[in-house]
Amino acid sequence: MSWQQYVDSNLLGTGKIQRAAIFGLDGSLWATSSNLSVTAPEAAALVKGFTDPSGLRAAGIFIAGVKYFTLRADDRAIYGKQSQNGACIAKTKQAIIIGIYESPVQAGEANKVVEGLADYLLSVNY
C-alpha cells in the first residue's frame, strides 16, 4: 500500500478526519490530502515536539497556518484544539501522522483513527 493510500483510505476514508498528512521524522513529506499544506518549519516543529514539547506548549501548534491550543504533547501523541476543531499527531518509528478533524467529529473519535494507524505502522516496523 502506498503512503497516499494510507492518507486517503485509513484517515480520510473513515469520515472522522478531514485533512491529513504523513511526514518522515526527517521532515520529508510522504503523503498528504489535497486540502492540507503543511510547511517544512511546521513539520519540523511537530517532529521536535515529540522529544521537546516545551515550544508547542508555549506557542501552540501550527498546521497549515492555523494555530491550535496544545492539549497534550508527549513522546506518543500531540493533541491540539482550535474552536470546535482539532488536530491529532501521532509518532511512529519513522514518521508522524497528522490528522485534522472538524465538528461534529469529537476529539476521541479522531484520535482513535490517527493513533490506530500509528499502532499499525509500529507493528510493521514503520
Backbone as a chain_set.jsonl record, in Angstrom:
{"seq": "MSWQQYVDSNLLGTGKIQRAAIFGLDGSLWATSSNLSVTAPEAAALVKGFTDPSGLRAAGIFIAGVKYFTLRADDRAIYGKQSQNGACIAKTKQAIIIGIYESPVQAGEANKVVEGLADYLLSVNY", "coords": {"N": [[0.846, -1.18, 0.0], [0.555, 2.213, -0.828], [1.87, 5.278, 0.619], [0.152, 7.387, 0.165], [-2.281, 6.066, -0.104], [-2.72, 5.255, 2.518], [-3.289, 7.732, 3.698], [-5.576, 8.502, 2.187], [-7.398, 6.296, 2.47], [-7.2, 5.08, 5.132], [-7.282, 7.274, 6.829], [-8.709, 9.737, 5.813], [-10.789, 8.305, 4.63], [-12.292, 7.289, 6.705], [-14.092, 9.172, 7.472], [-13.852, 10.584, 9.773], [-11.637, 12.152, 9.833], [-10.7, 15.122, 8.299], [-8.595, 16.371, 6.97], [-5.265, 15.391, 6.214], [-1.873, 14.189, 6.719], [1.282, 12.567, 6.166], [4.478, 12.576, 7.42], [8.0, 12.008, 7.21], [10.333, 11.392, 9.888], [12.471, 12.951, 9.374], [11.418, 15.186, 8.331], [10.556, 15.088, 5.726], [7.984, 15.023, 3.269], [5.665, 12.461, 2.986], [3.072, 11.794, 2.212], [-0.044, 13.464, 1.521], [-3.266, 14.985, 2.054], [-5.205, 16.621, -0.465], [-6.167, 19.024, 0.42], [-4.544, 20.064, 2.41], [-1.76, 21.821, 3.457], [1.096, 21.632, 4.801], [3.788, 23.399, 6.114], [7.398, 23.196, 5.814], [8.815, 24.214, 8.155], [6.697, 23.991, 10.022], [6.249, 21.204, 10.066], [8.759, 20.373, 11.006], [8.726, 21.502, 13.577], [6.673, 20.02, 14.734], [7.76, 17.415, 14.693], [9.968, 17.833, 16.379], [8.555, 18.411, 18.692], [7.878, 15.966, 19.832], [10.076, 15.125, 21.243], [10.894, 17.352, 22.654], [8.599, 19.062, 23.998], [8.22, 21.673, 24.9], [8.238, 24.021, 23.307], [5.881, 23.742, 21.782], [4.004, 23.743, 23.8], [4.296, 26.309, 24.794], [3.94, 28.092, 22.582], [1.937, 27.029, 21.033], [0.412, 24.869, 18.542], [1.104, 24.801, 15.148], [-0.39, 24.25, 12.097], [-0.552, 24.177, 8.726], [-0.736, 26.948, 8.747], [-2.671, 27.448, 10.656], [-3.385, 28.022, 14.029], [-3.323, 25.935, 16.826], [-4.425, 25.251, 20.11], [-2.389, 23.74, 22.476], [-3.131, 20.671, 23.833], [-2.109, 18.251, 24.652], [1.132, 16.939, 24.7], [3.489, 14.689, 24.194], [5.816, 11.898, 24.061], [4.4, 10.174, 22.478], [1.941, 11.175, 21.384], [0.46, 14.194, 20.071], [-1.891, 16.585, 20.818], [-4.167, 19.005, 19.644], [-6.336, 21.879, 19.862], [-8.757, 23.923, 18.274], [-11.121, 26.109, 18.432], [-14.067, 24.463, 17.658], [-12.797, 22.486, 16.347], [-9.936, 20.322, 15.686], [-6.631, 18.803, 16.107], [-4.722, 15.849, 15.735], [-1.679, 14.365, 16.237], [0.399, 11.716, 15.685], [3.191, 9.648, 16.523], [5.403, 7.403, 14.906], [7.946, 4.856, 14.458], [9.325, 5.848, 12.267], [7.931, 7.998, 11.243], [5.564, 10.802, 11.344], [2.105, 11.151, 11.844], [-0.417, 13.191, 10.782], [-3.554, 14.324, 11.623], [-6.446, 16.159, 10.947], [-9.435, 17.208, 12.367], [-12.901, 18.12, 12.162], [-15.744, 19.751, 13.61], [-18.849, 18.024, 13.422], [-17.296, 15.963, 14.515], [-15.828, 14.303, 17.231], [-13.051, 14.751, 19.469], [-11.995, 12.342, 20.577], [-12.859, 10.398, 18.742], [-11.435, 11.063, 16.416], [-8.799, 10.909, 17.368], [-8.592, 8.189, 17.887], [-8.616, 7.11, 15.304], [-6.26, 8.222, 14.095], [-4.226, 7.439, 15.924], [-4.663, 4.724, 15.818], [-3.819, 4.052, 13.22], [-1.144, 4.724, 13.548], [-0.402, 2.806, 15.482], [-0.695, 0.48, 13.949], [1.291, 0.915, 11.951], [3.563, 0.97, 13.59], [3.518, -1.707, 14.369], [4.383, -2.958, 12.097], [6.935, -2.175, 11.887], [7.331, 0.51, 11.05]], "CA": [[0.0, 0.0, 0.0], [1.343, 3.452, -0.871], [1.604, 6.206, 1.72], [-1.032, 8.167, -0.187], [-3.448, 5.237, 0.191], [-2.958, 5.335, 3.968], [-3.97, 9.008, 3.938], [-6.895, 8.511, 1.558], [-8.293, 5.241, 2.96], [-7.178, 4.845, 6.577], [-7.553, 8.508, 7.572], [-9.847, 10.457, 5.232], [-11.856, 7.359, 4.324], [-13.104, 6.984, 7.891], [-15.066, 10.237, 7.697], [-13.541, 11.255, 11.043], [-10.505, 13.051, 9.572], [-10.988, 15.914, 7.107], [-7.329, 16.671, 6.3], [-4.25, 14.526, 6.814], [-0.564, 14.083, 6.079], [2.301, 11.727, 6.796], [5.828, 13.096, 7.221], [9.088, 11.269, 7.816], [10.92, 12.085, 11.039], [13.438, 13.906, 8.841], [10.677, 16.331, 7.812], [10.147, 14.888, 4.33], [6.564, 14.714, 3.066], [5.421, 11.147, 2.387], [1.743, 11.832, 1.579], [-0.922, 14.48, 2.105], [-4.537, 15.21, 1.373], [-5.087, 17.77, -1.367], [-6.61, 20.233, 1.105], [-3.675, 20.357, 3.547], [-0.426, 22.24, 3.041], [1.937, 21.829, 5.986], [5.094, 23.927, 5.726], [8.554, 22.489, 6.367], [9.036, 24.587, 9.559], [5.629, 23.427, 10.856], [6.535, 19.774, 10.224], [9.944, 20.249, 11.869], [8.31, 21.814, 14.949], [5.904, 18.881, 15.234], [8.703, 16.324, 14.958], [10.716, 18.217, 17.582], [7.636, 18.391, 19.826], [7.812, 14.648, 20.458], [11.209, 14.982, 22.163], [10.934, 18.56, 23.471], [7.308, 19.706, 23.763], [8.118, 22.992, 25.529], [7.887, 25.02, 22.298], [4.466, 23.579, 21.439], [3.202, 24.15, 24.961], [4.399, 27.762, 24.954], [3.486, 28.872, 21.422], [0.842, 26.371, 20.343], [0.704, 24.009, 17.4], [0.744, 25.424, 13.876], [-0.524, 23.319, 10.977], [-1.09, 24.876, 7.547], [-1.005, 28.33, 9.125], [-3.716, 27.524, 11.683], [-2.852, 27.784, 15.373], [-4.101, 25.075, 17.713], [-4.031, 25.257, 21.514], [-1.817, 22.434, 22.805], [-3.784, 19.957, 24.929], [-1.217, 17.167, 25.074], [2.345, 16.795, 23.892], [4.444, 13.772, 24.805], [6.56, 11.147, 23.053], [3.472, 9.312, 21.737], [0.934, 11.919, 20.627], [0.269, 15.63, 20.282], [-3.284, 16.958, 20.557], [-4.421, 20.436, 19.611], [-7.743, 22.284, 19.734], [-8.973, 25.247, 17.684], [-12.578, 26.247, 18.441], [-14.691, 23.136, 17.716], [-11.985, 21.596, 15.523], [-8.701, 19.961, 16.365], [-5.585, 18.056, 15.423], [-4.044, 14.764, 16.439], [-0.44, 13.984, 15.567], [0.952, 10.532, 16.342], [4.548, 9.317, 16.078], [5.817, 6.014, 14.753], [9.406, 4.759, 14.46], [9.91, 6.558, 11.14], [7.068, 9.044, 10.69], [4.472, 11.377, 12.129], [0.822, 11.147, 11.142], [-1.192, 14.374, 11.162], [-4.974, 14.253, 11.283], [-7.232, 17.327, 11.334], [-10.862, 16.891, 12.386], [-13.799, 19.264, 12.276], [-17.041, 19.497, 14.222], [-19.221, 17.47, 14.726], [-16.428, 14.878, 14.968], [-15.272, 14.521, 18.562], [-11.606, 14.507, 19.562], [-11.723, 10.927, 20.815], [-13.076, 9.653, 17.506], [-10.311, 11.362, 15.526], [-7.579, 10.386, 17.973], [-8.617, 6.736, 17.71], [-8.255, 6.836, 13.908], [-4.852, 8.561, 13.865], [-3.373, 6.578, 16.735], [-4.837, 3.363, 15.318], [-2.901, 3.888, 12.091], [0.212, 4.729, 14.118], [-0.186, 1.491, 16.094], [-0.475, -0.487, 12.871], [2.605, 1.154, 11.352], [4.555, 0.494, 14.562], [3.514, -3.166, 14.366], [5.116, -3.421, 10.905], [8.249, -1.523, 11.99], [7.414, 1.859, 10.495]], "C": [[0.892, 1.244, 0.0], [0.975, 4.344, 0.311], [0.358, 7.031, 1.428], [-2.312, 7.364, 0.093], [-3.758, 5.223, 1.688], [-3.707, 6.622, 4.303], [-5.411, 8.94, 3.427], [-7.867, 7.511, 2.179], [-8.367, 5.164, 4.482], [-7.484, 6.091, 7.399], [-8.792, 9.206, 7.013], [-11.049, 9.538, 5.018], [-12.743, 7.0, 5.496], [-14.225, 7.999, 8.096], [-14.822, 11.008, 8.988], [-12.424, 12.284, 10.895], [-10.78, 13.786, 8.266], [-9.74, 16.266, 6.3], [-6.243, 15.856, 7.0], [-2.955, 14.57, 6.032], [0.297, 13.104, 6.859], [3.658, 12.301, 6.409], [6.83, 12.129, 7.833], [9.639, 12.061, 8.987], [12.005, 13.07, 10.617], [12.767, 15.143, 8.247], [10.215, 16.194, 6.378], [8.674, 14.495, 4.262], [6.43, 13.365, 2.377], [4.091, 11.135, 1.642], [0.913, 12.904, 2.267], [-2.246, 14.51, 1.37], [-4.41, 16.5, 0.568], [-5.436, 19.09, -0.686], [-5.77, 20.587, 2.33], [-2.269, 20.678, 3.041], [0.385, 22.612, 4.282], [3.296, 22.315, 5.519], [6.211, 23.109, 6.376], [8.843, 22.902, 7.81], [7.948, 24.048, 10.496], [5.879, 21.948, 11.112], [7.72, 19.56, 11.162], [9.583, 20.517, 13.331], [7.507, 20.669, 15.552], [6.816, 17.71, 15.569], [9.477, 16.615, 16.24], [9.849, 18.127, 18.835], [7.518, 17.047, 20.514], [8.973, 14.423, 21.431], [11.342, 16.178, 23.101], [9.646, 19.364, 23.23], [7.189, 21.133, 24.293], [7.713, 24.078, 24.53], [6.425, 24.958, 21.912], [3.568, 24.027, 22.589], [3.198, 25.666, 25.117], [3.731, 28.532, 23.818], [2.279, 28.28, 20.723], [1.351, 25.544, 19.175], [0.249, 24.744, 16.148], [0.742, 24.364, 12.782], [-1.225, 24.058, 9.855], [-1.522, 26.297, 7.907], [-2.066, 28.523, 10.185], [-3.098, 27.182, 13.035], [-3.846, 26.967, 16.192], [-3.547, 25.198, 19.127], [-3.554, 23.848, 21.862], [-2.515, 21.845, 24.03], [-2.891, 18.872, 25.516], [-0.016, 17.162, 24.144], [3.323, 15.912, 24.655], [5.115, 12.963, 23.7], [5.689, 10.237, 22.195], [2.514, 10.096, 20.836], [0.919, 13.389, 21.019], [-1.17, 15.931, 19.903], [-3.402, 18.475, 20.58], [-5.883, 20.72, 19.375], [-7.802, 23.697, 19.175], [-10.471, 25.389, 17.507], [-13.192, 24.849, 18.587], [-13.899, 22.089, 16.944], [-10.696, 21.243, 16.256], [-7.752, 19.171, 15.503], [-5.06, 16.966, 16.348], [-2.826, 14.397, 15.606], [0.144, 12.819, 16.354], [2.293, 10.191, 15.715], [4.718, 7.811, 15.968], [7.349, 5.988, 14.791], [10.039, 5.638, 13.391], [9.125, 7.772, 10.676], [6.187, 9.677, 11.748], [3.242, 11.393, 11.229], [0.021, 12.323, 11.678], [-2.626, 14.176, 10.705], [-5.687, 15.48, 11.817], [-8.703, 16.934, 11.286], [-11.665, 18.172, 12.581], [-15.098, 18.824, 12.915], [-18.015, 19.011, 13.153], [-18.384, 16.289, 15.202], [-15.832, 15.258, 16.318], [-13.794, 14.125, 18.583], [-11.288, 13.025, 19.714], [-11.881, 10.072, 19.577], [-11.889, 9.827, 16.558], [-9.014, 10.767, 16.064], [-7.475, 8.877, 17.779], [-8.179, 6.358, 16.291], [-6.752, 7.059, 13.684], [-3.94, 7.632, 14.654], [-3.513, 5.114, 16.346], [-3.92, 3.089, 14.138], [-1.455, 3.875, 12.584], [0.531, 3.377, 14.748], [0.083, 0.432, 15.034], [0.913, -0.322, 12.266], [3.727, 0.727, 12.286], [4.658, -1.031, 14.533], [4.245, -3.763, 13.162], [6.45, -2.664, 10.763], [8.399, -0.218, 11.211], [7.175, 2.85, 11.614]], "O": [[1.87, 1.312, 0.745], [-0.082, 4.189, 0.922], [-0.409, 7.343, 2.339], [-3.323, 7.944, 0.488], [-4.923, 5.184, 2.082], [-4.648, 6.608, 5.095], [-6.349, 9.28, 4.147], [-9.034, 7.838, 2.394], [-9.455, 5.18, 5.059], [-7.904, 5.979, 8.551], [-9.823, 9.256, 7.684], [-12.193, 9.953, 5.205], [-13.833, 6.461, 5.306], [-15.193, 7.725, 8.805], [-15.518, 11.985, 9.265], [-12.281, 13.178, 11.729], [-11.06, 13.16, 7.244], [-9.816, 16.441, 5.083], [-6.287, 15.655, 8.213], [-2.926, 14.933, 4.856], [0.072, 12.849, 8.043], [3.953, 12.489, 5.229], [6.549, 11.501, 8.853], [9.433, 13.272, 9.07], [12.414, 13.923, 11.404], [13.437, 16.035, 7.728], [9.549, 17.089, 5.856], [8.183, 13.731, 5.094], [7.009, 13.145, 1.313], [3.983, 10.54, 0.57], [1.128, 13.218, 3.438], [-2.337, 14.111, 0.209], [-3.597, 17.365, 0.893], [-5.045, 20.156, -1.161], [-6.229, 21.33, 3.198], [-1.672, 19.903, 2.293], [0.358, 23.752, 4.745], [3.898, 21.716, 4.627], [5.987, 22.416, 7.369], [9.097, 22.028, 8.638], [8.239, 23.689, 11.637], [5.739, 21.481, 12.242], [7.69, 18.67, 12.013], [10.08, 19.834, 14.226], [7.638, 20.374, 16.74], [6.66, 17.082, 16.616], [9.624, 15.737, 17.09], [10.345, 17.806, 19.915], [7.099, 16.984, 21.67], [8.857, 13.611, 22.349], [11.844, 16.04, 24.216], [9.609, 20.239, 22.364], [6.132, 21.745, 24.142], [6.927, 24.963, 24.869], [5.786, 25.994, 21.731], [2.508, 24.616, 22.373], [2.193, 26.242, 25.533], [3.031, 29.515, 24.062], [1.654, 28.95, 19.902], [2.542, 25.523, 18.866], [-0.871, 25.252, 16.097], [1.737, 23.671, 12.566], [-2.358, 24.513, 10.013], [-2.547, 26.785, 7.429], [-2.339, 29.656, 10.579], [-2.383, 26.189, 13.173], [-5.039, 27.267, 16.241], [-2.332, 25.245, 19.317], [-4.243, 22.87, 21.571], [-2.498, 22.428, 25.114], [-2.915, 18.611, 26.718], [-0.152, 17.36, 22.937], [3.914, 16.341, 25.646], [4.994, 13.307, 22.524], [6.194, 9.594, 21.275], [2.3, 9.736, 19.679], [1.303, 13.771, 22.125], [-1.621, 15.584, 18.812], [-2.811, 19.144, 21.427], [-6.594, 19.919, 18.768], [-7.006, 24.559, 19.547], [-11.039, 24.859, 16.553], [-12.873, 24.131, 19.534], [-14.296, 20.925, 16.896], [-10.402, 21.796, 17.315], [-8.019, 18.901, 14.332], [-4.968, 17.138, 17.564], [-2.938, 14.149, 14.406], [0.358, 12.929, 17.561], [2.508, 10.416, 14.524], [4.247, 7.048, 16.812], [7.977, 6.994, 15.122], [11.155, 6.126, 13.57], [9.59, 8.509, 9.806], [6.067, 9.188, 12.872], [3.332, 11.617, 10.022], [-0.195, 12.438, 12.885], [-2.879, 13.894, 9.534], [-5.559, 15.814, 12.995], [-9.171, 16.39, 10.285], [-11.163, 19.17, 13.099], [-15.509, 17.671, 12.785], [-18.004, 19.556, 12.049], [-18.731, 15.667, 16.207], [-15.389, 16.389, 16.521], [-13.354, 13.273, 17.812], [-10.395, 12.513, 19.039], [-11.123, 9.124, 19.375], [-11.401, 8.86, 15.973], [-8.227, 10.192, 15.312], [-6.389, 8.352, 17.533], [-7.447, 5.386, 16.109], [-6.061, 6.191, 13.15], [-2.978, 7.096, 14.104], [-2.574, 4.338, 16.526], [-3.31, 2.022, 14.057], [-0.636, 3.1, 12.09], [1.631, 2.857, 14.561], [0.97, -0.407, 15.191], [1.634, -1.304, 12.087], [4.735, 0.182, 11.835], [5.75, -1.585, 14.658], [4.672, -4.917, 13.192], [7.002, -2.537, 9.67], [9.497, 0.111, 10.762], [7.196, 4.059, 11.382]]}, "num_chains": 1, "name": "protein.A"}
